[in-house]
Amino acid sequence: MSTPQTNPTQSAPEGVAFPKAIKSYVLRAGRTTTGQAKAVAKIGPQFLLPYQTQALDLGAAFAGASRADEAAAHPVILEIGFGMGDATAHIAALLPQTNFLCCEVHAPGVGALLKRIGEHDLHNIRIVAHDAVEVIDQMLPLQSLDGVHIFFPDPWHKKRHNKRRLLQRGLVARLAARLKIGGYLHCATDWQPYAEQMLEVLSAEPLLRNRALAAHPELAGYAPKPAYRPLTKFENRGIKLGHGVWDLVFERI
């Protein structure tokens, strides 16, 4: 969801710190609105988690949503790159008994999701404004996640830039190892060459199984859009123009 142009000097809302080197996403240009900045100041302390180099206690992290023991029993979904947070807020409202740990380095996007959290009185979202690869490596124990969402990551259209795409074997192996048995990895893209690469990389991971192969053999490995994922304005516009959208859902075995 982020586009090129890393700017290490870009200012961030109070309470949001970005690392100097972004490994899973590059920062895109954008300004934080007054409303977004107010949301960061008002509820940021409750919903923003600092990056740390030790395992995160997920039950404690979501204890504000319910008692710590209850929070620990709720499913946890990691979302990587939520953009402006529209889909994240929609899904969190739809699944109030599921906790969402969300990584995004785009400051206006962080502010926008916090604003939606306040407007819709959501309690099951926590945000780490840091590179997702480091969050996965340092903060997430093995078999600690019930699911992972990666929706419309930057496709890096030019062939010479394909190596910069997020969905590579190394990251998929990391994510698979952190999924519980039966947990899922759901990716979506509107760029067919990237969808084909995703299918190849996910299929090559020995810890994952393609859920769609048996249930929907006619889709050649792709999955029907799960009901919880909303259609974004961007996606609706693309569909009207005849563009395709590909969902992939793989399960930890």
C-alpha positions in Angstrom: 0.0 0.0 0.0 3.0 2.3 0.3 4.8 3.7 -2.7 8.4 4.7 -3.3 10.2 7.7 -1.9 11.8 7.0 1.5 12.1 10.2 3.4 14.0 9.7 6.7 13.4 13.3 7.7 9.6 13.1 7.4 8.0 14.2 10.7 5.7 11.8 12.5 2.8 12.4 14.9 3.8 12.5 18.6 4.1 9.0 19.9 4.9 7.5 16.4 8.6 6.8 15.7 9.9 5.4 12.4 13.1 3.5 11.9 15.7 5.0 9.6 15.6 2.0 7.3 12.3 0.4 6.2 12.6 -3.2 5.1 9.1 -4.3 4.3 7.7 -1.0 3.0 8.9 2.3 1.8 7.3 5.5 3.0 5.0 7.4 0.6 4.4 11.1 0.6 1.5 12.4 2.6 0.5 14.9 5.3 -1.1 14.1 8.6 -4.4 16.0 8.9 -5.5 17.9 12.0 -8.0 15.2 12.8 -5.4 12.4 12.5 -3.0 14.3 14.7 -5.7 14.8 17.4 -6.5 11.1 17.3 -2.8 10.2 17.8 -2.5 12.6 20.7 -5.8 11.5 22.3 -5.9 7.7 21.9 -2.4 6.9 20.6 -1.1 6.0 24.1 -3.8 3.3 24.3 -3.6 1.8 20.9 0.0 2.3 19.8 2.5 -0.3 20.9 6.2 0.5 20.9 8.6 -1.6 18.9 10.7 -3.8 21.2 13.4 -6.4 20.7 11.7 -9.0 22.9 8.6 -11.2 22.6 5.3 -9.4 22.9 2.8 -10.6 25.5 -0.2 -10.5 23.2 -2.6 -11.0 26.1 -1.3 -8.0 27.9 -1.1 -6.0 24.7 -4.9 -6.4 24.2 -5.9 -6.4 27.9 -7.7 -3.0 27.4 -10.2 -4.8 25.2 -11.0 -7.3 27.9 -9.4 -8.9 30.9 -5.8 -10.0 30.2 -6.8 -13.7 30.5 -9.8 -13.3 28.2 -7.7 -11.3 25.7 -5.1 -14.1 25.6 -7.8 -16.5 24.5 -9.0 -14.4 21.6 -7.6 -15.0 18.1 -4.8 -12.7 17.0 -4.5 -11.6 13.4 -1.4 -9.8 12.1 -2.0 -7.2 9.4 1.0 -5.9 7.4 0.5 -2.5 5.6 -3.0 -1.3 6.3 -2.7 1.9 4.3 -5.3 4.3 5.6 -7.0 1.7 7.7 -10.4 1.4 6.0 -10.4 -2.3 5.6 -8.8 -2.8 9.0 -11.5 -0.9 10.8 -14.3 -2.6 8.9 -12.9 -6.1 9.7 -12.3 -5.3 13.3 -15.8 -4.0 13.7 -17.1 -7.2 12.0 -15.1 -9.5 14.2 -15.1 -7.9 17.7 -13.8 -11.1 19.4 -10.7 -11.2 17.3 -7.7 -9.0 18.1 -5.7 -7.3 15.3 -2.0 -6.4 15.5 -1.3 -4.0 12.7 2.0 -2.8 11.2 2.2 0.4 9.1 5.0 2.9 8.7 3.0 5.6 6.9 2.3 8.3 9.5 -1.0 9.6 7.9 -2.2 6.0 7.7 -1.5 5.4 11.4 -3.4 8.6 12.2 -6.3 7.7 10.0 -6.7 4.3 11.6 -6.6 5.8 15.1 -9.2 8.3 14.0 -11.5 5.4 12.9 -10.8 3.5 16.1 -12.1 6.5 18.0 -15.1 7.2 15.7 -16.3 3.6 15.8 -15.3 2.8 19.4 -13.1 -0.1 18.4 -11.1 -1.9 21.1 -9.5 -4.9 19.4 -6.8 -3.1 17.3 -3.2 -2.4 18.3 -0.7 -0.6 16.0 3.1 -1.0 15.8 4.4 1.9 13.6 7.5 0.0 12.6 8.9 -2.2 9.9 6.9 -5.5 9.9 9.9 -7.7 9.2 11.6 -6.6 12.5 8.3 -6.9 14.4 7.9 -10.5 13.2 11.5 -11.4 14.0 11.7 -9.7 17.4 8.2 -9.5 18.8 6.2 -12.5 17.6 6.9 -15.9 19.1 6.6 -19.1 17.0 3.0 -20.3 16.6 1.5 -17.2 18.2 -0.8 -16.0 15.4 -4.2 -17.2 14.2 -4.0 -15.4 10.9 -2.1 -12.9 8.7 -3.6 -10.3 6.4 -1.6 -8.7 3.6 -3.9 -6.7 1.3 -2.7 -5.0 -1.9 1.0 -4.6 -1.1 3.1 -2.5 -3.5 3.3 -4.6 -6.7 6.6 -3.0 -7.9 5.4 -3.3 -11.5 8.8 -3.1 -13.3 10.5 -6.4 -13.6 13.8 -5.1 -12.3 12.0 -4.0 -9.1 10.2 -7.4 -8.5 12.9 -8.3 -6.0 11.5 -5.5 -3.8 8.1 -7.1 -3.5 7.1 -8.0 0.1 5.9 -11.5 -0.6 9.2 -13.4 -1.0 10.1 -16.9 0.3 12.0 -15.5 3.4 9.1 -13.6 4.7 6.6 -16.3 3.9 8.7 -18.8 5.9 8.8 -16.4 8.8 5.1 -15.9 8.8 4.3 -19.6 8.4 6.5 -20.4 11.5 4.5 -17.9 13.5 1.1 -19.2 12.6 -0.6 -21.7 14.8 -1.6 -25.0 13.3 -4.7 -24.3 11.3 -4.0 -20.6 11.2 -4.2 -18.8 7.8 -2.3 -16.4 5.6 -4.6 -14.3 3.4 -3.1 -12.1 0.6 -4.9 -10.0 -2.0 -3.6 -8.1 -5.0 -5.0 -6.4 -8.1 -1.8 -7.0 -10.2 -1.9 -10.4 -12.0 1.9 -10.9 -12.3 2.2 -10.4 -8.5 -0.7 -12.7 -7.9 1.1 -15.4 -9.9 4.3 -14.8 -7.9 2.4 -15.0 -4.6 0.8 -18.3 -5.7 4.2 -19.7 -6.6 5.9 -18.5 -3.4 3.1 -19.6 -1.0 2.8 -23.0 -2.7 6.5 -23.6 -2.2 6.3 -23.1 1.6 6.2 -26.6 3.1 4.3 -25.4 6.2 1.4 -24.1 4.2 -1.5 -25.7 2.3 -3.7 -23.9 -0.2 -7.2 -23.9 1.1 -8.8 -23.2 -2.3 -7.4 -26.2 -4.2 -9.9 -28.7 -2.9 -12.8 -26.4 -2.3 -12.5 -24.4 -5.5 -10.4 -26.3 -8.1 -11.9 -24.2 -10.9 -10.0 -21.1 -9.5 -6.6 -22.6 -10.2 -5.3 -22.0 -6.7 -6.9 -18.6 -6.0 -9.7 -18.2 -3.5 -13.1 -16.5 -3.6 -13.0 -13.2 -1.7 -13.6 -14.0 2.0 -16.7 -12.3 3.3 -14.8 -10.3 5.9 -12.6 -8.5 3.4 -14.5 -5.4 2.2 -14.3 -3.9 -1.3 -12.2 -0.7 -1.1 -13.0 2.4 -3.2 -9.8 1.8 -5.2 -10.8 -1.9 -5.7 -14.4 -0.9 -6.8 -13.0 1.5 -9.3 -10.6 -1.1 -10.7 -13.4 -3.7 -11.1 -15.5 -1.2 -13.0 -12.5 -0.7 -15.3 -12.3 -4.4 -15.9 -9.3 -5.0 -13.6 -9.0 -8.3 -11.7 -8.5 -9.0 -8.0 -6.9 -12.1 -6.7 -7.2 -13.5 -3.2 -5.0 -16.3 -1.9 -5.7 -18.1 1.4 -3.2 -20.6 2.7 -3.4 -22.7 5.9 -0.6 -23.7 8.4 -0.3 -27.4 8.5 
